[in-house]
Amino acid sequence: MHCASCANIIEKTLKKMDGVHSVEVNYGTERAKLSFDEEKTNHHHLSKQIEPLGYSLVAPTAESMGMSENEHAGHLGLNQSKQEKMVELKSMRNKVISVIPIAIISVFIMSWDILAQFSLITEMSVFWVEFFHHLLPILATYTLFVVGKPYLLGFYRFLRYGKANMDTLIGIGTSVAFLYSFAVTAFEESLRPFINVEATYYDVTIIVIAFIAFGKYLEARSKIKTGDAIEKLLNLQAKTALVMRDNKEIEIPISQVAHGDLIIVKPAGKIPVDGVLVSGSSYVDESMVTGEPMPVSKKEGDGVVSGTLNTNGSFVFKATKVGSETMLARIIQMVEDAQGSKAPIQALADKISSIFVPVVLVISALSLLSWLIIGTQYIGFSQALSLGLVSFVGILVIACPCALGLATPTAIIVGVGKGAGEGILIKDARTLEKLGKVNVVVVDKTGTLTNGKPELVSIQNFSDKTEDELISLLASLEKNSEHPIAHAVVSRASEKGINLVSVEGFEAIKGKGVSGIIQGVKYYAGNIKLIQELSLSFDTELFEKETSEGKTPIVVAVTEKVIGVVMVADSIKSEAVEAVKNLHKLNIKVVMLTGDDKNTAKFIAEQVGIDDIVAEVLPEDKLNKIKELQLQGKIVAMAGDGVNDAPALAQADVGIAMATGTDVAIESAGITLLNGDISKLVKAINLSKMTMRGIKQNLFWAFIYNIVGIPLAAGLFYPIFGWLLNPVFAGFAMAMSSVSVVGNSLRLKTKKL
């Protein structure tokens, strides 16, 4: 595809086909998303319908992707392999290199002629005039029929099928300039009484095609760069995995890894699939998936993600997700889908580009007729014809819808790719556009503002033991307990490297706590009910304030007395306070929705700086609250991580899921924040605003070239100021319009979120 009109031609042609339900063609990514009835048609049949127009549908296969079957089995696919794109780019580059010397000769002749007219240099000698008079037709013939072949085919398809695109405009313009010049050269003496036979436009044909070929080459090279994010993600995939089979270590392609396989990862090795550590420990660099630079500690029971890099230790993990189920595969798929989707703002560009080419053809024809009919009365037929041809060719050349077609998709591709690099996964362009308009953010408490798992937050020691000794006693008792609160204590002991001691006579006291004998002394750990049952005196007022804040006490006692109390709570994420503060700076109201009790919710809200609280709500209440805010005219984003958040995430204008949460939440959301980092929400909003600003800038440049260029090329300013746009400059402006739009989109890569 060469321009936005190509995408519209393909869409309109395929939509007319029997069995086709919907078609969405994206010029920026060169991809078509099709929904059709397989009993009535198939992609081969559909491809045949557009082949006469110069296009074809290619379903990605291992061969077309330049991969082995094993590599392709786990690959989610781009429409072309990098190798194919580079071959195409090399062909374009060779044509540009061949035409540049020809263009330089043409510019040299044109410049000499212009400067001689103003008496700035002497006129060219008769020998050189005759030499170039015979050389230029040969050079123009090569340029038009070899380098300009795609534009001639565009002209031919227009004549045969009535379908016009950018190639049609260039093909008509350069062909008319060439044919007129050739006729003048061939029948010079016969035409001398009627027209100015000294004026030929071989240089226009040569230089316009050279500029446009060079512009298309730069555009194609830049478009490859816009897909860098996908390529980086694909390069993260390990090609093989070292697995245990029949008590032997064997290396197999990742496409052969099965659920439950035990996989060995050595230092500096890539993790091939998702899984859970069963032995060993290490630090894993997850920066390319989460955006976080610090390696993460991994021990038995911790999860690992495909594509991440093991740093120093060795470990064995069990494969839990393989192929397209892995986090990396899902990230690639989400990024690809988002880059290929269309933002609502693109509808404007699509609508204009669909009628743009026919309108330009009419304007160029009217311009030529106006010069011949009106101009002849004032400046004579010969000069009117000459200026009319210049206008005709100039309009066709400058009025290229390429920049218009690239304005939105290139910015979306770069924006989505940048987001992926920052750990922000965007499901589609519509979500990205909407996010920048959000004025209320609704957040779930658990797993979004808080870590979603209990942690030991404070210790009160009433004994002569040290704090570490008290934790050792408590963790030794709790290590056999199944309760989540017990895990918080054991985790603290593990983090601090505190040794556990053996426990005899362990007993789980249902609903109250645990007990056991350590070094001949019986210890109890549990809630207030257990202490009351033991008839031990204890002042509960000591931690009333903390319990009102949602913290849970674990009381440690011996038979005679209480020796300590530890408080366990779901701690606030370190980044939550800063994230809410930054949302306020963007004039966004923050509302917390939680199923937790009001006291806990109020305490968390005060700590984080939340504007409004709705506590003790059921999943349907969350959904209704979102609807209520929307009825007030608010544009609402909802951030959550649980199954209970899924309905609200789907209802919100923008649903934001924490990747640490459930699959249901992630599927319901338009945006996923990797690593469950709420601070990425602010970055996502900034990314949306930056991308939309880039799209609007692109559309401005795309329109301004045409708004200024077409009237200038038509000669509207000629009677007043004597201004007329030379097709050579029109070609340069057209080429630069596409390059400037792609360049402006690529500039997003350098911006800080």
Secondary structure, DSSP 8 states (H G I E B T S, - for coil): --SHHHHHHHHHHHHTSTTEEEEEEETTTTEEEEEE-TTT--HHHHHHHHGGGT-------TTTTT--HHHHHT----SS-HHHHHHHHHHHHHHHHHHHHHHHHHHHHHHHHHHHHTTSS----HHHHHHHHHHHHHHHHHIIIIITHHHHHHHHHHHHH----HHHHHHHHHHHHHHHHHHHHHTHHHHTTTS-TT---HHHHHHHHHHHHHHHHHHHHHHHHHTHHHHHHHHHS-SEEEEEETTEEEEEEGGG--TT-EEEE-TT-B--SEEEEEEE-EEEE-HHHH---S-EEE-TT-EE-TT-EE-S--EEEEEEE-GGGSHHHHHHHHHHHHHHS--TTHHHHHHHHHHHHHHHHHHHHHHHHHIIIIIHHHH-HHHHHHHHHHHHHHHHHH--THHHHHHHHHHHHHHHHHHHHTTEEES-HHHHHHHTT--EEEEEIIIIIEEEEEEEEEEEE-SSS-HHHHHHHHHHHHTT---HHHHHHHHHHHHTT------EEEEEETTTEEEEEETTEEEEEE-HHHHHHTT----GGGGHHHHHTT-EEEEEEESS-EEEEEEEEEEE-TTHHHHHHHHHHTT-EEEEE-SS-HHHHHHHHHHHT-SEEE-S--HHHHHHHHHHHHHTT--EEEEE-SGGGHHHHHHSSEEEEETTS-HHHHHH-SEEEGGG-THHHHHHHHHHHHHHHHHHHHHHHHHHHHHHHHHHHHTTTHHHH-----HHHHHHHHHHHHHHHHHHHHGGGG---
